[in-house]
C-alpha cells in the first residue's frame, strides 16, 4: 500500500471511530438528559410534598392558636362580666354588720329614754362604718387647717380669714370628701379664708 493510501485509510478509520464513538455517546447523553429532568422533577415533587406538609402543619397550628385565642377572649369577657356584677361583693358583705348595728339602734331608740346612750351608740356605729370603709381602701380627705388643694378640695365659698395665718387655708368643711386607694371618689366641699 501506498503511504498516501495508508494515510487516507487511517483517516477514514479515525472518522468512522469518531462517528461510531459519537453515535455511542449520543444515546448515553440522551439517556442522561432524559434521566436528569426526571430527577429534577422528582426533586421538585419531593420539595412540593414537603412544602405541603409544612403548610398543613402551619395551618393546623394557626387553627389551634386561633381557637385558643377565641376561647381566651370568651373566658376573659365572662370573667370581666362576673367581676362587674359581683366585684363589690366583698365590700358589701363587710358593710352588712354595720347595717345590723343600725337595725338594733333603731329598735333601741323606740324604747330608749336616755338620749346620751343613743348618741353614743350612733357614734360607735359611725366609727365602725368608717373602719369598714378604711379596710376597703376608702379614706376621708383631711381638711382641717389644710391649704386648699384643688386635687382633693372644692372651694364653694371664700370668706375673710380671721387671722393672717389662716389665709388660703380651709376654714370649714361643708361636705366630707373621700378617696379610694388614692383616687378621689368625691371632692371635699370647703370654705376657704382669704
Secondary structure, DSSP 4 states (H G I P E B T S, - for coil): --HHHHHHHHHHHHHHHHHHHHHHHHHHHHHHHHHHHHHHHHHHHHHHHHHHHHHHHHHHHHHHHHHHHHHHHHHHHHHHHHHHHHTTHHHHHHHHHHHHHHHHHHHHHHH---HHHHHHHHHHHHHHHHHHHHHTTEEEPP-TTPBP-TTTEEEEEEE--SSGGGTTBEEEEEE--EEETTEEEEPEEEEEE-
